[in-house]
């Protein structure tokens, strides 16, 4: 059996240890792995990772026959050595508009069949899993998706690969900003990623001791926030941190800062956007462990004949959830965490 692996959409810390786990598990089970670079776009270009012999190739169907290439680009044990600590993804990642067309999907199936790839493991977020569903409609191979996204917004798993590292990175930044906030008696609005899910913002707020979190899942009327800020100032506090998810109903950090100023914010303020910095860095232990578990689980599921599902971990149990559910249902933030923030930030 031969499995193809790709990363699509935004990169996430932990994708590399996930690939390492997939390859190592496959080698133990006598399963071959083709690493596909640049996601679905790379699949259409036949952009495969170097094999154990270090050979790389692009557009191979036009230069050689299957018998000449069979096995030449199989990833081996040495292909993934030392990946656990490396951020980003050696497979690289991209988004593909070509793949979203009927012609692109048809070409993808032809390429997969030509290279004798019988199963695919796409690592990524919502868009990646939607792409996998589209491919399933025209390709008869097996697909097991893996949740690789810092947003933690996929249904079917308690945590996505990369989330823990993103929160750790955000907390470190907020801790440093608090030093300046205290020195200059400022309020900082710190924007973190999360267009549809406020998990990064909420977890960062709790871990960093922030007073306010603005997230898509909870309404935050400016007048109520200002009322609270005035109480905070009357209590003698001279600096404040607010963590804002980019998908908050009012907009990002700059939009919220403007609204609160108009509503009478008693603190002088600054806005900071952390942006893509949250995707980078060496994955923390929690992400390395989760990525390794899910990579191993995905290969095992394929060997057992599973398909059309995403591997995840819920309540410390490895689970498979139909891809359609993963993209149609939305994870909700933990209401207990919302209450916790209100208590510890009071």
C-alpha positions in Angstrom: 0.0 0.0 0.0 1.1 3.6 -0.7 -0.1 6.6 1.3 0.2 10.2 0.2 0.6 13.0 2.9 0.1 16.7 2.4 -0.3 19.9 4.4 -2.8 22.5 3.1 -3.8 26.0 4.2 -2.1 27.7 7.1 0.8 26.0 8.6 0.7 24.9 12.3 3.4 23.9 14.8 3.3 20.2 15.0 2.8 19.4 11.4 6.4 18.1 11.2 6.2 15.7 14.1 2.9 14.5 12.7 4.6 13.7 9.4 7.4 12.0 11.3 4.9 9.8 13.1 3.1 8.9 9.9 6.3 7.8 8.1 7.7 5.9 11.1 4.4 4.1 11.6 4.1 3.3 7.9 7.6 1.9 7.7 6.9 -0.4 10.6 3.8 -1.7 8.8 5.4 -2.1 5.4 3.4 0.8 4.0 5.0 3.3 1.6 4.6 7.1 2.1 4.8 9.8 -0.6 5.2 13.3 0.8 3.3 15.8 -1.4 4.7 19.3 -1.2 2.6 22.5 -1.4 -0.7 20.8 -0.5 -3.4 20.2 -3.1 -1.6 22.5 -5.5 1.5 20.4 -5.3 -0.5 17.3 -5.9 -1.6 18.8 -9.2 2.0 19.6 -10.0 3.2 16.2 -8.9 5.6 17.9 -6.5 6.8 15.1 -4.3 9.3 15.2 -1.5 12.7 13.6 -2.0 12.8 9.9 -1.3 15.3 8.2 0.9 17.9 8.5 -1.8 17.4 12.3 -1.8 15.9 12.4 -5.3 13.1 14.9 -6.0 10.8 15.3 -8.9 8.1 17.5 -10.4 5.7 16.6 -13.2 7.0 13.0 -13.4 4.3 11.6 -15.7 5.7 13.6 -18.6 9.2 12.3 -18.2 9.0 8.7 -17.2 6.8 5.7 -16.9 5.4 4.2 -13.7 7.9 1.3 -13.7 10.8 3.8 -13.8 9.6 5.8 -10.8 7.9 3.1 -8.7 9.3 3.4 -5.2 11.9 6.1 -6.1 10.2 8.8 -3.9 9.1 6.8 -0.9 10.0 8.5 2.4 12.0 6.4 4.7 13.1 6.6 8.4 15.9 9.0 7.7 13.6 11.3 5.7 11.9 12.5 8.9 14.8 12.4 11.4 14.9 15.3 13.8 11.5 16.7 12.8 9.9 16.7 16.3 11.4 20.1 17.3 11.0 21.9 13.9 8.2 24.4 13.4 6.3 24.9 10.1 6.2 22.0 7.7 8.9 20.5 5.5 6.1 19.5 3.1 5.3 23.2 2.7 1.7 24.4 2.3 -0.5 26.4 0.0 -4.0 27.0 -1.0 -5.2 25.9 -4.4 -8.0 27.4 -6.5 -7.3 24.8 -9.3 -8.1 22.0 -7.0 -11.5 23.4 -6.4 -12.5 23.0 -10.0 -13.9 19.8 -11.6 -10.9 19.8 -13.9 -8.5 20.0 -11.0 -10.2 17.2 -9.1 -10.2 15.0 -12.2 -6.4 15.7 -12.6 -5.8 14.9 -9.0 -7.5 11.5 -9.3 -5.4 10.7 -12.4 -2.2 11.6 -10.7 -3.0 9.6 -7.5 -3.9 6.6 -9.6 -0.8 6.9 -11.8 1.5 6.9 -8.8 -0.4 4.0 -7.2 -1.3 6.1 -4.2 -4.2 4.3 -2.6 -4.8 6.5 0.5 -4.3 10.1 1.4 -3.7 11.9 4.7 -4.4 15.7 4.4 -3.2 17.7 7.4 -4.9 21.0 7.8 -7.9 23.0 8.9 -11.5 23.4 7.7 -10.6 24.2 4.1 -8.2 21.2 3.9 -10.9 18.8 5.1 -13.5 20.3 2.7 -11.0 19.6 -0.1 -10.7 16.0 1.0 -14.5 15.7 0.9 -14.6 17.0 -2.7 -11.8 14.5 -3.6 -13.7 11.6 -2.1 -16.6 12.2 -4.5 -14.4 11.5 -7.5 -11.6 9.2 -6.2 -12.1 5.7 -4.8 -9.0 5.8 -2.5 -9.1 6.1 1.3 -8.8 9.4 3.1 -8.2 10.1 6.8 -7.8 13.8 7.6 -5.7 15.2 10.4 -6.6 18.5 12.3 -3.6 20.7 11.7 -4.6 24.3 12.6 -3.8 26.7 15.4 -7.4 28.0 15.5 -8.8 24.9 17.3 -12.0 25.3 15.4 -12.5 21.8 14.0 -15.3 19.6 15.3 -14.2 16.1 16.1 -11.3 16.8 18.4 -10.8 18.6 21.7 -7.5 20.2 20.5 -6.1 20.7 17.0 -2.4 20.3 16.2 -0.7 23.7 16.7 -3.2 25.2 19.1 -1.1 24.7 22.3 2.0 26.3 20.7 0.1 29.2 19.4 -1.3 29.9 22.9 2.1 29.6 24.4 3.5 32.1 21.8 0.7 34.5 22.5 1.1 34.3 26.3 4.8 35.0 26.0 4.1 38.1 23.9 1.4 39.4 26.3 3.7 38.9 29.3 6.2 41.2 27.6 3.6 43.7 26.6 2.4 43.8 30.3 5.8 45.1 31.3 5.4 48.1 29.0 1.7 48.5 30.0 2.7 48.8 33.6 5.6 51.2 33.0 3.4 53.6 31.0 0.0 53.0 32.6 -1.5 51.7 29.4 -4.2 49.4 28.2 -3.2 47.0 25.4 -5.6 45.5 22.9 -3.8 42.4 21.6 -5.2 40.7 18.5 -4.7 37.0 18.0 -5.9 34.7 15.2 -9.3 33.1 15.3 -11.8 34.2 12.6 -14.5 31.8 13.7 -13.3 30.5 17.1 -12.2 32.4 20.2 -10.2 29.5 21.8 -6.8 31.2 21.3 -8.0 34.5 22.7 -9.8 32.9 25.7 -6.9 30.6 26.6 -4.4 33.4 26.2 -6.4 35.7 28.4 -6.7 33.1 31.2 -3.0 32.1 31.0 -1.7 35.7 30.8 -3.9 37.1 33.5 -5.7 39.5 31.0 -8.7 41.3 32.2 -10.8 41.1 29.0 -11.3 38.7 26.2 -13.3 39.6 23.0 -14.3 36.5 21.1 -16.8 35.6 18.3 -18.8 33.3 20.6 -19.7 35.9 23.3 -21.2 39.4 22.9 -19.0 42.2 24.3 -21.0 45.5 24.2 -18.6 48.4 24.3 -20.5 50.3 27.0 -20.4 47.3 29.3 -16.7 46.9 28.8 -16.1 50.6 29.5 -18.2 50.3 32.6 -16.0 47.5 33.8 -12.8 49.4 32.9 -13.9 52.4 35.0 -14.4 50.1 38.0 -11.0 48.6 37.4 -9.4 52.1 37.3 -11.3 53.2 40.4 -9.9 50.1 42.2 -6.5 51.5 41.6 -5.3 49.4 38.7 -3.1 51.4 36.3 -2.7 49.0 33.3 -5.0 46.5 31.5 -4.7 43.8 28.9 -7.5 42.9 26.5 -7.1 39.9 24.2 -9.1 40.2 21.0 -9.9 37.4 18.5 -9.7 38.6 14.9 -13.2 37.3 14.4 -14.8 39.3 17.2 -18.1 40.8 16.2 -16.7 44.3 16.4 -13.6 43.5 14.4 -10.0 43.2 15.4 -8.0 45.0 18.0 -7.9 48.4 16.3 -11.7 48.3 15.8 -12.4 47.4 19.4 -9.9 50.1 20.6 -11.7 52.7 18.6 -15.2 51.7 19.8 -14.1 51.7 23.5 -12.4 55.1 23.1 -15.6 56.5 21.7 -17.5 54.9 24.6 -15.3 56.6 27.2 -12.5 54.2 27.9 -10.7 55.7 30.9 -7.3 54.2 29.9 -4.9 55.4 27.3 -4.5 52.5 24.9 -2.4 50.9 22.2 -3.3 48.0 19.8 -1.0 45.2 18.7 -1.6 42.5 16.1 0.3 39.3 16.7 -0.8 37.8 13.4 1.2 35.1 11.7 3.8 35.0 14.5 1.4 32.6 16.3 2.0 30.0 13.5 5.7 29.9 14.0 8.2 28.4 16.4 9.1 25.0 17.7 6.1 23.0 18.8 5.5 22.7 22.5 5.4 19.2 24.0 1.6 19.0 24.0 1.5 19.5 20.2 4.4 17.1 19.6 2.6 14.4 21.6 -0.8 15.0 20.0 0.7 15.1 16.5 2.5 11.9 17.1 -0.6 10.2 18.4 -2.8 11.3 15.6 -0.3 10.5 12.9 0.1 7.0 14.2 -3.7 6.6 14.5 -4.3 7.8 11.0 -2.0 5.2 9.4 -3.6 2.5 11.6 -7.1 3.6 10.6 -6.2 3.4 6.9 -4.7 -0.1 7.3 -7.9 -1.2 9.0 -9.9 0.1 6.0 -11.3 3.3 7.4 -12.0 6.3 5.1 -13.8 9.6 4.9 -13.1 10.5 8.5 -10.8 12.8 10.5 -8.7 11.5 13.4 -9.0 13.4 16.6 -8.8 13.1 20.4 -11.8 13.7 22.6 -11.7 13.2 26.4 -8.3 11.6 26.0 -9.7 9.0 23.6 -8.6 8.7 20.0 -11.7 8.9 17.7 -12.7 9.0 14.1 -15.3 11.5 13.0 -16.9 11.7 9.5 -15.3 14.5 7.5 -18.8 16.0 6.7 -19.5 16.4 10.4 -16.1 18.0 11.0 -16.7 20.8 8.5 -20.5 21.3 9.0 -20.5 21.4 12.8 -18.7 24.1 14.8 -16.8 23.6 18.0 -18.0 25.9 20.8 -15.7 27.4 23.4 -15.8 26.0 26.8 -18.3 27.9 28.8 -16.5 26.9 32.0 -13.5 28.8 30.7 -15.6 31.9 30.1 -16.8 31.8 33.7 -13.2 31.2 34.9 -12.0 34.3 33.1 -14.7 36.4 34.7 -13.7 35.1 38.1 -9.9 35.3 37.9 -10.0 38.7 36.1 -12.4 40.3 38.6 
